[in-house]
Amino acid sequence: MASDRPFVEFVLDQLGNAEEITARKMFGDYGVFSGRKIFALICDNQLFIKPTDVGRAYIGKVVEAPPYPGAKPSFLIEEQLEDRAWLRELVRITVDALPEPKPKKKKGKKS
């Protein structure tokens, strides 16, 4: 089951900072980005945050699950989804802890 757009809009509203936080459709579900960093996935109308040590410490009792079959486990956010301040702080510390994405290699001509 893919995620529906109203749920994605709800999550984006909870996260705030509309200029910097965006969602892009990926394989029927959504990747959630802060600038160029992907920090979360929305799959089957559930929010999954990339795991970090600071995120784990902040959450406390973490629920981990793979966002889709074969994926690495991520933090599944369920009960705190309604708590904007808590969620925004989790996103802030997660994004700060994640490395910058590697630059894409330009396709060059073969000699």
N, CA, C and O atoms as CSV, one atom per row, in Angstrom:
chain,resi,resn,atom,element,x,y,z
A,1,MET,N,N,0.845,-1.176,0.000
A,1,MET,CA,C,0.000,0.000,0.000
A,1,MET,C,C,0.892,1.242,0.000
A,1,MET,O,O,1.801,1.341,0.825
A,2,ALA,N,N,0.661,2.151,-0.872
A,2,ALA,CA,C,1.414,3.402,-0.932
A,2,ALA,C,C,0.837,4.410,0.060
A,2,ALA,O,O,-0.287,4.258,0.538
A,3,SER,N,N,1.612,5.422,0.351
A,3,SER,CA,C,1.145,6.485,1.234
A,3,SER,C,C,0.240,7.438,0.470
A,3,SER,O,O,0.432,7.669,-0.724
A,4,ASP,N,N,-0.754,7.993,1.172
A,4,ASP,CA,C,-1.623,8.954,0.494
A,4,ASP,C,C,-1.158,10.376,0.788
A,4,ASP,O,O,-0.588,10.654,1.843
A,5,ARG,N,N,-1.408,11.255,-0.151
A,5,ARG,CA,C,-0.917,12.637,-0.078
A,5,ARG,C,C,-1.422,13.383,1.164
A,5,ARG,O,O,-0.652,14.151,1.742
A,6,PRO,N,N,-2.686,13.198,1.610
A,6,PRO,CA,C,-3.101,13.900,2.834
A,6,PRO,C,C,-2.241,13.538,4.052
A,6,PRO,O,O,-1.959,14.404,4.880
A,7,PHE,N,N,-1.824,12.283,4.170
A,7,PHE,CA,C,-0.960,11.900,5.287
A,7,PHE,C,C,0.403,12.573,5.150
A,7,PHE,O,O,0.950,13.073,6.133
A,8,VAL,N,N,0.947,12.587,3.951
A,8,VAL,CA,C,2.241,13.234,3.706
A,8,VAL,C,C,2.154,14.714,4.057
A,8,VAL,O,O,3.057,15.249,4.700
A,9,GLU,N,N,1.083,15.382,3.645
A,9,GLU,CA,C,0.899,16.810,3.962
A,9,GLU,C,C,0.793,17.025,5.473
A,9,GLU,O,O,1.319,18.007,5.996
A,10,PHE,N,N,0.117,16.114,6.174
A,10,PHE,CA,C,0.009,16.197,7.636
A,10,PHE,C,C,1.401,16.130,8.263
A,10,PHE,O,O,1.736,16.943,9.124
A,11,VAL,N,N,2.213,15.160,7.830
A,11,VAL,CA,C,3.558,15.011,8.382
A,11,VAL,C,C,4.384,16.259,8.098
A,11,VAL,O,O,5.060,16.769,8.992
A,12,LEU,N,N,4.336,16.754,6.867
A,12,LEU,CA,C,5.090,17.961,6.529
A,12,LEU,C,C,4.639,19.148,7.373
A,12,LEU,O,O,5.468,19.955,7.795
A,13,ASP,N,N,3.343,19.264,7.624
A,13,ASP,CA,C,2.829,20.335,8.473
A,13,ASP,C,C,3.364,20.191,9.900
A,13,ASP,O,O,3.721,21.181,10.538
A,14,GLN,N,N,3.414,18.971,10.388
A,14,GLN,CA,C,3.939,18.724,11.739
A,14,GLN,C,C,5.415,19.104,11.820
A,14,GLN,O,O,5.873,19.594,12.852
A,15,LEU,N,N,6.153,18.882,10.747
A,15,LEU,CA,C,7.582,19.159,10.747
A,15,LEU,C,C,7.898,20.636,10.576
A,15,LEU,O,O,8.965,21.094,10.985
A,16,GLY,N,N,6.967,21.394,9.968
A,16,GLY,CA,C,7.153,22.825,9.785
A,16,GLY,C,C,8.286,23.150,8.834
A,16,GLY,O,O,8.772,22.271,8.123
A,17,ASN,N,N,8.715,24.413,8.813
A,17,ASN,CA,C,9.813,24.898,7.989
A,17,ASN,C,C,9.647,24.479,6.532
A,17,ASN,O,O,10.499,23.790,5.972
A,18,ALA,N,N,8.552,24.898,5.936
A,18,ALA,CA,C,8.162,24.468,4.591
A,18,ALA,C,C,9.224,24.733,3.531
A,18,ALA,O,O,9.293,24.014,2.534
A,19,GLU,N,N,10.050,25.754,3.734
A,19,GLU,CA,C,11.070,26.047,2.733
A,19,GLU,C,C,12.145,24.973,2.712
A,19,GLU,O,O,12.690,24.662,1.653
A,20,GLU,N,N,12.454,24.406,3.865
A,20,GLU,CA,C,13.577,23.483,3.953
A,20,GLU,C,C,13.146,22.018,3.958
A,20,GLU,O,O,13.892,21.174,3.461
A,21,ILE,N,N,11.991,21.685,4.492
A,21,ILE,CA,C,11.524,20.302,4.581
A,21,ILE,C,C,10.615,20.012,3.385
A,21,ILE,O,O,9.608,20.689,3.175
A,22,THR,N,N,10.986,19.002,2.612
A,22,THR,CA,C,10.201,18.636,1.437
A,22,THR,C,C,10.040,17.123,1.376
A,22,THR,O,O,10.797,16.375,1.995
A,23,ALA,N,N,9.042,16.690,0.621
A,23,ALA,CA,C,8.837,15.257,0.383
A,23,ALA,C,C,8.825,15.024,-1.116
A,23,ALA,O,O,8.221,15.782,-1.875
A,24,ARG,N,N,9.495,13.971,-1.524
A,24,ARG,CA,C,9.532,13.605,-2.945
A,24,ARG,C,C,9.024,12.177,-3.092
A,24,ARG,O,O,9.393,11.282,-2.332
A,25,LYS,N,N,8.178,11.993,-4.079
A,25,LYS,CA,C,7.642,10.664,-4.350
A,25,LYS,C,C,8.772,9.757,-4.833
A,25,LYS,O,O,9.530,10.096,-5.742
A,26,MET,N,N,8.855,8.594,-4.193
A,26,MET,CA,C,9.890,7.621,-4.529
A,26,MET,C,C,9.282,6.220,-4.453
A,26,MET,O,O,8.928,5.756,-3.370
A,27,PHE,N,N,9.163,5.564,-5.569
A,27,PHE,CA,C,8.686,4.177,-5.612
A,27,PHE,C,C,7.328,3.996,-4.945
A,27,PHE,O,O,7.105,2.996,-4.262
A,28,GLY,N,N,6.430,4.938,-5.132
A,28,GLY,CA,C,5.083,4.837,-4.575
A,28,GLY,C,C,4.944,5.400,-3.178
A,28,GLY,O,O,3.825,5.609,-2.709
A,29,ASP,N,N,6.049,5.649,-2.503
A,29,ASP,CA,C,6.023,6.268,-1.190
A,29,ASP,C,C,6.839,7.550,-1.258
A,29,ASP,O,O,7.050,8.081,-2.348
A,30,TYR,N,N,7.303,8.060,-0.124
A,30,TYR,CA,C,7.936,9.376,-0.113
A,30,TYR,C,C,9.229,9.387,0.689
A,30,TYR,O,O,9.327,8.771,1.750
A,31,GLY,N,N,10.220,10.102,0.159
A,31,GLY,CA,C,11.412,10.447,0.904
A,31,GLY,C,C,11.220,11.842,1.456
A,31,GLY,O,O,10.661,12.703,0.778
A,32,VAL,N,N,11.679,12.083,2.686
A,32,VAL,CA,C,11.543,13.393,3.320
A,32,VAL,C,C,12.954,13.978,3.464
A,32,VAL,O,O,13.862,13.337,3.992
A,33,PHE,N,N,13.102,15.197,2.984
A,33,PHE,CA,C,14.412,15.835,2.881
A,33,PHE,C,C,14.455,17.142,3.670
A,33,PHE,O,O,13.458,17.849,3.815
A,34,SER,N,N,15.655,17.428,4.173
A,34,SER,CA,C,15.987,18.757,4.683
A,34,SER,C,C,17.133,19.228,3.798
A,34,SER,O,O,18.263,18.754,3.919
A,35,GLY,N,N,16.831,20.154,2.918
A,35,GLY,CA,C,17.818,20.520,1.912
A,35,GLY,C,C,18.078,19.322,1.021
A,35,GLY,O,O,17.153,18.798,0.399
A,36,ARG,N,N,19.336,18.880,0.950
A,36,ARG,CA,C,19.684,17.714,0.133
A,36,ARG,C,C,19.746,16.428,0.944
A,36,ARG,O,O,19.929,15.351,0.376
A,37,LYS,N,N,19.597,16.521,2.272
A,37,LYS,CA,C,19.695,15.333,3.133
A,37,LYS,C,C,18.350,14.635,3.255
A,37,LYS,O,O,17.350,15.254,3.621
A,38,ILE,N,N,18.330,13.340,2.946
A,38,ILE,CA,C,17.128,12.561,3.212
A,38,ILE,C,C,17.239,12.055,4.648
A,38,ILE,O,O,18.219,11.406,5.011
A,39,PHE,N,N,16.229,12.356,5.458
A,39,PHE,CA,C,16.282,11.966,6.859
A,39,PHE,C,C,15.125,11.061,7.266
A,39,PHE,O,O,15.110,10.528,8.376
A,40,ALA,N,N,14.160,10.887,6.370
A,40,ALA,CA,C,13.001,10.071,6.734
A,40,ALA,C,C,12.346,9.507,5.485
A,40,ALA,O,O,12.569,9.976,4.369
A,41,LEU,N,N,11.532,8.487,5.709
A,41,LEU,CA,C,10.683,7.922,4.669
A,41,LEU,C,C,9.260,7.872,5.192
A,41,LEU,O,O,9.030,7.632,6.377
A,42,ILE,N,N,8.321,8.097,4.310
A,42,ILE,CA,C,6.912,7.882,4.631
A,42,ILE,C,C,6.476,6.722,3.756
A,42,ILE,O,O,6.395,6.843,2.534
A,43,CYS,N,N,6.200,5.607,4.393
A,43,CYS,CA,C,5.809,4.381,3.693
A,43,CYS,C,C,4.547,3.820,4.339
A,43,CYS,O,O,4.469,3.696,5.561
A,44,ASP,N,N,3.578,3.486,3.526
A,44,ASP,CA,C,2.306,2.927,4.021
A,44,ASP,C,C,1.708,3.794,5.125
A,44,ASP,O,O,1.211,3.284,6.128
A,45,ASN,N,N,1.761,5.111,4.927
A,45,ASN,CA,C,1.215,6.078,5.889
A,45,ASN,C,C,1.822,5.926,7.284
A,45,ASN,O,O,1.129,6.036,8.296
A,46,GLN,N,N,3.129,5.672,7.313
A,46,GLN,CA,C,3.882,5.639,8.561
A,46,GLN,C,C,5.164,6.438,8.350
A,46,GLN,O,O,5.713,6.473,7.249
A,47,LEU,N,N,5.636,7.084,9.429
A,47,LEU,CA,C,6.853,7.884,9.361
A,47,LEU,C,C,8.019,7.105,9.946
A,47,LEU,O,O,7.962,6.623,11.077
A,48,PHE,N,N,9.083,6.992,9.149
A,48,PHE,CA,C,10.306,6.310,9.556
A,48,PHE,C,C,11.451,7.310,9.493
A,48,PHE,O,O,11.705,7.903,8.444
A,49,ILE,N,N,12.152,7.499,10.626
A,49,ILE,CA,C,13.270,8.432,10.714
A,49,ILE,C,C,14.569,7.629,10.689
A,49,ILE,O,O,14.678,6.586,11.334
A,50,LYS,N,N,15.550,8.126,9.940
A,50,LYS,CA,C,16.843,7.439,9.895
A,50,LYS,C,C,17.423,7.351,11.303
A,50,LYS,O,O,17.382,8.323,12.058
A,51,PRO,N,N,17.958,6.197,11.650
A,51,PRO,CA,C,18.512,6.050,13.003
A,51,PRO,C,C,19.849,6.762,13.172
A,51,PRO,O,O,20.728,6.687,12.314
A,52,THR,N,N,19.977,7.448,14.289
A,52,THR,CA,C,21.230,8.078,14.701
A,52,THR,C,C,21.369,7.844,16.204
A,52,THR,O,O,20.385,7.563,16.888
A,53,ASP,N,N,22.593,7.961,16.712
A,53,ASP,CA,C,22.802,7.795,18.154
A,53,ASP,C,C,22.075,8.879,18.944
A,53,ASP,O,O,21.473,8.594,19.980
A,54,VAL,N,N,22.127,10.130,18.458
A,54,VAL,CA,C,21.457,11.217,19.180
A,54,VAL,C,C,19.941,11.047,19.126
A,54,VAL,O,O,19.247,11.364,20.092
A,55,GLY,N,N,19.429,10.554,18.013
A,55,GLY,CA,C,17.998,10.288,17.905
A,55,GLY,C,C,17.560,9.203,18.863
A,55,GLY,O,O,16.513,9.308,19.502
A,56,ARG,N,N,18.373,8.152,18.959
A,56,ARG,CA,C,18.066,7.050,19.878
A,56,ARG,C,C,18.030,7.549,21.328
A,56,ARG,O,O,17.139,7.183,22.095
A,57,ALA,N,N,19.007,8.388,21.695
A,57,ALA,CA,C,19.051,8.935,23.059
A,57,ALA,C,C,17.845,9.840,23.317
A,57,ALA,O,O,17.270,9.816,24.405
A,58,TYR,N,N,17.468,10.628,22.328
A,58,TYR,CA,C,16.340,11.552,22.469
A,58,TYR,C,C,15.018,10.795,22.615
A,58,TYR,O,O,14.191,11.142,23.458
A,59,ILE,N,N,14.826,9.776,21.805
A,59,ILE,CA,C,13.564,9.037,21.824
A,59,ILE,C,C,13.427,8.221,23.107
A,59,ILE,O,O,12.351,8.159,23.700
A,60,GLY,N,N,14.511,7.604,23.525
A,60,GLY,CA,C,14.430,6.733,24.702
A,60,GLY,C,C,14.050,5.327,24.281
A,60,GLY,O,O,14.884,4.579,23.771
A,61,LYS,N,N,12.799,4.967,24.492
A,61,LYS,CA,C,12.334,3.635,24.103
A,61,LYS,C,C,11.987,3.670,22.613
A,61,LYS,O,O,10.915,4.125,22.213
A,62,VAL,N,N,12.924,3.177,21.810
A,62,VAL,CA,C,12.811,3.256,20.357
A,62,VAL,C,C,12.051,2.059,19.805
A,62,VAL,O,O,12.253,0.923,20.235
A,63,VAL,N,N,11.177,2.334,18.850
A,63,VAL,CA,C,10.539,1.283,18.068
A,63,VAL,C,C,11.202,1.315,16.700
A,63,VAL,O,O,11.161,2.334,16.012
A,64,GLU,N,N,11.813,0.205,16.303
A,64,GLU,CA,C,12.470,0.142,15.006
A,64,GLU,C,C,11.755,-0.865,14.115
A,64,GLU,O,O,11.311,-1.920,14.566
A,65,ALA,N,N,11.656,-0.511,12.844
A,65,ALA,CA,C,11.035,-1.385,11.854
A,65,ALA,C,C,11.555,-0.982,10.484
A,65,ALA,O,O,11.913,0.176,10.270
A,66,PRO,N,N,11.597,-1.928,9.557
A,66,PRO,CA,C,11.985,-1.552,8.193
A,66,PRO,C,C,10.821,-0.856,7.500
A,66,PRO,O,O,9.681,-1.303,7.621
A,67,PRO,N,N,11.088,0.239,6.770
A,67,PRO,CA,C,10.003,0.948,6.088
A,67,PRO,C,C,9.391,0.151,4.938
A,67,PRO,O,O,8.242,0.379,4.560
A,68,TYR,N,N,10.158,-0.779,4.386
A,68,TYR,CA,C,9.666,-1.642,3.310
A,68,TYR,C,C,10.472,-2.938,3.375
A,68,TYR,O,O,11.557,-2.951,3.957
A,69,PRO,N,N,9.978,-4.008,2.801
A,69,PRO,CA,C,10.689,-5.292,2.881
A,69,PRO,C,C,12.113,-5.188,2.340
A,69,PRO,O,O,12.342,-4.669,1.247
A,70,GLY,N,N,13.058,-5.689,3.124
A,70,GLY,CA,C,14.456,-5.681,2.731
A,70,GLY,C,C,15.224,-4.442,3.150
A,70,GLY,O,O,16.443,-4.389,2.983
A,71,ALA,N,N,14.537,-3.442,3.692
A,71,ALA,CA,C,15.203,-2.203,4.121
A,71,ALA,C,C,15.801,-2.368,5.517
A,71,ALA,O,O,15.370,-3.213,6.301
A,72,LYS,N,N,16.805,-1.537,5.807
A,72,LYS,CA,C,17.363,-1.492,7.153
A,72,LYS,C,C,16.321,-0.882,8.084
A,72,LYS,O,O,15.549,-0.020,7.664
A,73,PRO,N,N,16.290,-1.320,9.350
A,73,PRO,CA,C,15.330,-0.742,10.294
A,73,PRO,C,C,15.570,0.755,10.517
A,73,PRO,O,O,16.707,1.224,10.547
A,74,SER,N,N,14.483,1.473,10.670
A,74,SER,CA,C,14.501,2.899,10.998
A,74,SER,C,C,13.642,3.109,12.236
A,74,SER,O,O,12.937,2.202,12.679
A,75,PHE,N,N,13.710,4.327,12.794
A,75,PHE,CA,C,12.853,4.642,13.936
A,75,PHE,C,C,11.431,4.846,13.426
A,75,PHE,O,O,11.188,5.729,12.604
A,76,LEU,N,N,10.500,4.045,13.902
A,76,LEU,CA,C,9.095,4.183,13.538
A,76,LEU,C,C,8.451,5.146,14.526
A,76,LEU,O,O,8.438,4.897,15.731
A,77,ILE,N,N,7.922,6.238,14.010
A,77,ILE,CA,C,7.315,7.268,14.855
A,77,ILE,C,C,5.800,7.116,14.765
A,77,ILE,O,O,5.207,7.316,13.705
A,78,GLU,N,N,5.186,6.762,15.883
A,78,GLU,CA,C,3.738,6.558,15.898
A,78,GLU,C,C,3.076,7.488,16.904
A,78,GLU,O,O,2.392,8.436,16.516
A,79,GLU,N,N,3.272,7.227,18.191
A,79,GLU,CA,C,2.573,7.982,19.231
A,79,GLU,C,C,2.948,9.460,19.247
A,79,GLU,O,O,2.099,10.311,19.508
A,80,GLN,N,N,4.216,9.771,18.968
A,80,GLN,CA,C,4.677,11.162,19.038
A,80,GLN,C,C,4.395,11.951,17.768
A,80,GLN,O,O,4.781,13.117,17.678
A,81,LEU,N,N,3.742,11.358,16.799
A,81,LEU,CA,C,3.470,12.041,15.536
A,81,LEU,C,C,2.622,13.303,15.733
A,81,LEU,O,O,2.712,14.240,14.940
A,82,GLU,N,N,1.819,13.329,16.763
A,82,GLU,CA,C,0.959,14.485,17.047
A,82,GLU,C,C,1.697,15.597,17.800
A,82,GLU,O,O,1.201,16.721,17.882
A,83,ASP,N,N,2.874,15.293,18.348
A,83,ASP,CA,C,3.618,16.244,19.181
A,83,ASP,C,C,4.618,17.011,18.310
A,83,ASP,O,O,5.747,16.565,18.105
A,84,ARG,N,N,4.190,18.161,17.806
A,84,ARG,CA,C,5.015,18.948,16.881
A,84,ARG,C,C,6.377,19.313,17.449
A,84,ARG,O,O,7.398,19.129,16.788
A,85,ALA,N,N,6.396,19.825,18.658
A,85,ALA,CA,C,7.663,20.283,19.239
A,85,ALA,C,C,8.633,19.109,19.383
A,85,ALA,O,O,9.812,19.233,19.052
A,86,TRP,N,N,8.147,17.988,19.870
A,86,TRP,CA,C,8.993,16.797,20.034
A,86,TRP,C,C,9.505,16.321,18.682
A,86,TRP,O,O,10.688,16.016,18.537
A,87,LEU,N,N,8.628,16.257,17.703
A,87,LEU,CA,C,8.983,15.761,16.373
A,87,LEU,C,C,9.982,16.695,15.686
A,87,LEU,O,O,10.936,16.232,15.061
A,88,ARG,N,N,9.768,17.981,15.800
A,88,ARG,CA,C,10.679,18.947,15.176
A,88,ARG,C,C,12.073,18.872,15.792
A,88,ARG,O,O,13.072,19.011,15.086
A,89,GLU,N,N,12.144,18.652,17.102
A,89,GLU,CA,C,13.447,18.515,17.749
A,89,GLU,C,C,14.135,17.230,17.290
A,89,GLU,O,O,15.341,17.236,17.046
A,90,LEU,N,N,13.396,16.140,17.170
A,90,LEU,CA,C,13.974,14.889,16.662
A,90,LEU,C,C,14.533,15.088,15.256
A,90,LEU,O,O,15.635,14.628,14.955
A,91,VAL,N,N,13.795,15.756,14.412
A,91,VAL,CA,C,14.256,16.004,13.048
A,91,VAL,C,C,15.495,16.889,13.062
A,91,VAL,O,O,16.447,16.624,12.328
A,92,ARG,N,N,15.501,17.919,13.873
A,92,ARG,CA,C,16.652,18.833,13.943
A,92,ARG,C,C,17.923,18.077,14.331
A,92,ARG,O,O,18.948,18.211,13.663
A,93,ILE,N,N,17.863,17.289,15.396
A,93,ILE,CA,C,19.075,16.596,15.848
A,93,ILE,C,C,19.470,15.483,14.873
A,93,ILE,O,O,20.654,15.187,14.712
A,94,THR,N,N,18.478,14.872,14.227
A,94,THR,CA,C,18.780,13.827,13.244
A,94,THR,C,C,19.489,14.421,12.034
A,94,THR,O,O,20.520,13.908,11.600
A,95,VAL,N,N,18.941,15.495,11.494
A,95,VAL,CA,C,19.545,16.138,10.319
A,95,VAL,C,C,20.952,16.621,10.652
A,95,VAL,O,O,21.867,16.471,9.841
A,96,ASP,N,N,21.132,17.196,11.834
A,96,ASP,CA,C,22.464,17.661,12.232
A,96,ASP,C,C,23.463,16.509,12.317
A,96,ASP,O,O,24.644,16.691,12.023
A,97,ALA,N,N,22.996,15.327,12.717
A,97,ALA,CA,C,23.891,14.178,12.899
A,97,ALA,C,C,24.214,13.457,11.591
A,97,ALA,O,O,25.226,12.762,11.506
A,98,LEU,N,N,23.379,13.612,10.585
A,98,LEU,CA,C,23.598,12.908,9.319
A,98,LEU,C,C,24.673,13.603,8.486
A,98,LEU,O,O,24.761,14.831,8.481
A,99,PRO,N,N,25.487,12.819,7.784
A,99,PRO,CA,C,26.516,13.434,6.935
A,99,PRO,C,C,25.892,14.104,5.717
A,99,PRO,O,O,24.776,13.780,5.311
A,100,GLU,N,N,26.626,15.026,5.156
A,100,GLU,CA,C,26.189,15.646,3.906
A,100,GLU,C,C,26.183,14.578,2.817
A,100,GLU,O,O,27.048,13.701,2.804
A,101,PRO,N,N,25.217,14.645,1.907
A,101,PRO,CA,C,25.216,13.666,0.813
A,101,PRO,C,C,26.431,13.861,-0.079
A,101,PRO,O,O,26.915,14.976,-0.277
A,102,LYS,N,N,26.907,12.744,-0.610
A,102,LYS,CA,C,28.052,12.811,-1.522
A,102,LYS,C,C,27.607,13.478,-2.813
A,102,LYS,O,O,26.484,13.264,-3.271
A,103,PRO,N,N,28.493,14.297,-3.410
A,103,PRO,CA,C,28.115,14.925,-4.676
A,103,PRO,C,C,27.923,13.866,-5.758
A,103,PRO,O,O,28.643,12.869,-5.815
A,104,LYS,N,N,26.939,14.109,-6.607
A,104,LYS,CA,C,26.688,13.186,-7.709
A,104,LYS,C,C,27.803,13.325,-8.723
A,104,LYS,O,O,28.278,14.422,-9.016
A,105,LYS,N,N,28.211,12.175,-9.253
A,105,LYS,CA,C,29.235,12.195,-10.294
A,105,LYS,C,C,28.605,12.650,-11.597
A,105,LYS,O,O,27.518,12.207,-11.970
A,106,LYS,N,N,29.296,13.529,-12.273
A,106,LYS,CA,C,28.805,13.991,-13.577
A,106,LYS,C,C,29.115,12.940,-14.613
A,106,LYS,O,O,30.182,12.326,-14.610
A,107,LYS,N,N,28.166,12.747,-15.493
A,107,LYS,CA,C,28.371,11.798,-16.583
A,107,LYS,C,C,29.290,12.448,-17.599
A,107,LYS,O,O,28.988,13.504,-18.154
A,108,GLY,N,N,30.400,11.803,-17.827
A,108,GLY,CA,C,31.351,12.346,-18.793
A,108,GLY,C,C,31.336,11.543,-20.074
A,108,GLY,O,O,30.821,10.427,-20.143
A,109,LYS,N,N,31.917,12.149,-21.071
A,109,LYS,CA,C,32.026,11.451,-22.352
A,109,LYS,C,C,33.193,10.485,-22.300
A,109,LYS,O,O,34.241,10.778,-21.726
A,110,LYS,N,N,32.994,9.347,-22.901
A,110,LYS,CA,C,34.087,8.377,-22.981
A,110,LYS,C,C,35.002,8.771,-24.134
A,110,LYS,O,O,34.545,9.203,-25.192
A,111,SER,N,N,36.285,8.616,-23.911
A,111,SER,CA,C,37.251,8.955,-24.961
A,111,SER,C,C,37.442,7.832,-25.918
A,111,SER,O,O,38.222,7.951,-26.863
